[in-house]
Amino acid sequence: MHGWSLDVNNYHQRARNYFDHNNIGNSNVFFPLTVDGARFYGWEVAVRSPRLFRRGEVYLAYSYAHALGAAPYPEV
């Protein structure tokens, strides 16, 4: 497999006071959201070929990601 490239990445990230947005209905209007705690994790795979037939390369990428959020606790 001379010249081919394979990249694999696994990640896990935590954040506090994370700022995000959500669109309203099916429009381009966004509503800002602040999340007390967030956790992101996933993995990515990318395959790149060498130059084929003196024309170009083939590049394939796949990613799987998951996000979890925690709302702030109400003050008592």
Backbone as CSV, one residue per row, in Angstrom:
resi,resn,N_x,N_y,N_z,CA_x,CA_y,CA_z,C_x,C_y,C_z
1,MET,0.838,-1.191,0.000,0.000,0.000,0.000,0.879,1.250,0.000
2,HIS,1.830,1.278,-0.892,2.783,2.391,-0.975,2.075,3.697,-1.343
3,GLY,2.275,4.723,-0.536,1.727,6.034,-0.816,0.373,6.317,-0.197
4,TRP,-0.295,5.318,0.319,-1.602,5.522,0.954,-1.395,6.033,2.375
5,SER,-2.374,6.791,2.865,-2.300,7.354,4.206,-3.576,7.009,4.965
6,LEU,-3.436,6.574,6.202,-4.567,6.250,7.071,-4.396,7.013,8.377
7,ASP,-5.392,7.829,8.729,-5.367,8.597,9.975,-6.571,8.196,10.815
8,VAL,-6.337,7.877,12.075,-7.396,7.520,13.016,-7.250,8.415,14.234
9,ASN,-8.369,8.985,14.703,-8.337,9.905,15.830,-9.490,9.573,16.771
10,ASN,-9.203,9.529,18.052,-10.207,9.327,19.086,-10.089,10.514,20.044
11,TYR,-11.223,11.162,20.371,-11.140,12.347,21.216,-12.222,12.348,22.288
12,HIS,-11.927,13.067,23.357,-12.836,13.240,24.492,-12.556,14.631,25.059
13,GLN,-13.589,15.455,25.140,-13.400,16.827,25.596,-14.503,17.190,26.580
14,ARG,-14.140,17.911,27.629,-15.105,18.430,28.600,-15.030,19.952,28.605
15,ALA,-16.178,20.591,28.855,-16.217,22.053,28.874,-17.173,22.516,29.971
16,ARG,-16.879,23.666,30.559,-17.750,24.302,31.550,-18.239,25.615,30.956
17,ASN,-19.486,25.981,31.271,-20.093,27.206,30.751,-19.960,27.285,29.228
18,TYR,-20.366,26.228,28.571,-20.264,26.112,27.115,-21.371,26.929,26.454
19,PHE,-21.018,27.699,25.431,-21.978,28.528,24.711,-22.293,27.861,23.377
20,ASP,-23.581,27.689,23.075,-24.021,27.056,21.835,-25.223,27.824,21.304
21,HIS,-25.788,27.376,20.207,-26.972,28.007,19.636,-27.891,26.945,19.040
22,ASN,-29.149,27.306,18.890,-30.159,26.416,18.326,-31.051,27.240,17.402
23,ASN,-31.331,26.709,16.206,-32.172,27.484,15.300,-33.643,27.344,15.700
24,ILE,-34.427,28.375,15.389,-35.843,28.412,15.729,-36.622,27.909,14.524
25,GLY,-37.263,26.761,14.689,-38.015,26.157,13.592,-37.105,25.818,12.427
26,ASN,-37.568,26.110,11.218,-36.786,25.867,10.013,-36.339,27.208,9.433
27,SER,-35.688,28.022,10.255,-35.284,29.360,9.830,-33.798,29.572,10.074
28,ASN,-33.320,30.729,9.697,-31.935,31.102,9.940,-31.787,31.966,11.185
29,VAL,-32.797,31.976,12.035,-32.764,32.725,13.285,-32.301,31.766,14.381
30,PHE,-31.296,32.180,15.153,-30.731,31.316,16.181,-30.989,31.868,17.573
31,PHE,-31.175,30.962,18.512,-31.404,31.278,19.917,-30.156,30.867,20.689
32,PRO,-29.489,31.789,21.404,-28.275,31.428,22.132,-28.584,30.575,23.364
33,LEU,-27.731,29.601,23.624,-27.877,28.709,24.781,-26.555,28.683,25.546
34,THR,-26.640,28.684,26.859,-25.465,28.480,27.696,-25.670,27.203,28.489
35,VAL,-24.725,26.288,28.347,-24.807,24.978,28.995,-23.796,24.953,30.131
36,ASP,-24.232,24.516,31.333,-23.361,24.501,32.511,-22.162,23.576,32.303
37,GLY,-22.396,22.391,31.816,-21.315,21.441,31.567,-21.589,20.693,30.281
38,ALA,-20.549,20.421,29.502,-20.700,19.697,28.248,-19.585,18.671,28.119
39,ARG,-19.899,17.575,27.425,-18.908,16.524,27.171,-19.064,16.077,25.728
40,PHE,-17.970,16.055,24.989,-17.949,15.651,23.594,-16.996,14.482,23.444
41,TYR,-17.400,13.491,22.683,-16.480,12.402,22.395,-16.827,11.782,21.052
42,GLY,-15.845,11.148,20.451,-16.059,10.518,19.167,-14.757,10.038,18.569
43,TRP,-14.838,9.629,17.305,-13.654,9.177,16.589,-13.778,9.547,15.118
44,GLU,-12.639,9.616,14.458,-12.560,9.985,13.053,-11.585,9.064,12.343
45,VAL,-11.885,8.766,11.076,-11.002,7.961,10.234,-10.900,8.661,8.881
46,ALA,-9.687,8.773,8.356,-9.472,9.372,7.038,-8.480,8.513,6.253
47,VAL,-8.786,8.291,4.972,-7.921,7.523,4.073,-7.635,8.402,2.861
48,ARG,-6.360,8.527,2.504,-5.957,9.324,1.334,-5.078,8.454,0.436
49,SER,-5.385,8.482,-0.846,-4.624,7.690,-1.814,-3.459,8.513,-2.364
50,PRO,-2.499,7.836,-2.984,-1.472,8.583,-3.714,-2.091,9.129,-5.008
51,ARG,-1.358,9.887,-5.748,-1.846,10.430,-7.022,-2.130,9.269,-7.978
52,LEU,-3.352,9.219,-8.523,-3.772,8.115,-9.390,-3.852,8.570,-10.844
53,PHE,-3.256,7.811,-11.729,-3.312,8.055,-13.175,-2.886,9.479,-13.543
54,ARG,-2.012,10.051,-12.749,-1.505,11.416,-12.953,-2.630,12.449,-13.026
55,ARG,-3.751,12.150,-12.386,-4.914,13.034,-12.447,-5.278,13.628,-11.087
56,GLY,-5.404,12.798,-10.079,-5.859,13.310,-8.794,-5.738,12.267,-7.701
57,GLU,-6.292,12.587,-6.572,-6.247,11.719,-5.402,-7.667,11.359,-4.984
58,VAL,-7.779,10.296,-4.226,-9.050,9.910,-3.613,-8.899,10.128,-2.118
59,TYR,-9.887,10.788,-1.515,-9.847,11.092,-0.087,-11.191,10.725,0.510
60,LEU,-11.182,9.911,1.552,-12.403,9.489,2.220,-12.251,9.769,3.709
61,ALA,-13.258,10.423,4.296,-13.229,10.744,5.726,-14.567,10.356,6.347
62,TYR,-14.510,9.813,7.556,-15.714,9.457,8.298,-15.522,9.896,9.743
63,SER,-16.591,10.426,10.339,-16.512,10.897,11.717,-17.778,10.501,12.462
64,TYR,-17.611,10.069,13.695,-18.731,9.792,14.580,-18.512,10.626,15.834
65,ALA,-19.499,11.453,16.185,-19.356,12.321,17.352,-20.632,12.271,18.183
66,HIS,-20.473,12.491,19.478,-21.595,12.485,20.406,-21.369,13.616,21.409
67,ALA,-22.444,14.324,21.749,-22.332,15.430,22.700,-23.387,15.278,23.788
68,LEU,-22.996,15.565,25.023,-23.899,15.537,26.168,-23.798,16.879,26.883
69,GLY,-24.921,17.368,27.391,-24.915,18.636,28.106,-25.662,18.530,29.416
70,ALA,-25.305,19.379,30.369,-25.953,19.419,31.666,-26.455,20.831,31.936
71,ALA,-27.716,20.938,32.306,-28.299,22.241,32.618,-27.829,22.706,33.984
72,PRO,-27.826,24.009,34.214,-27.434,24.501,35.531,-28.463,24.117,36.596
73,TYR,-27.986,23.907,37.810,-28.865,23.579,38.908,-29.613,24.829,39.373
74,PRO,-30.890,24.718,39.670,-31.615,25.909,40.170,-31.129,26.264,41.571
75,GLU,-31.062,27.558,41.824,-30.623,28.004,43.150,-31.795,27.908,44.120
76,VAL,-31.507,27.490,45.317,-32.564,27.309,46.339,-32.515,28.451,47.307
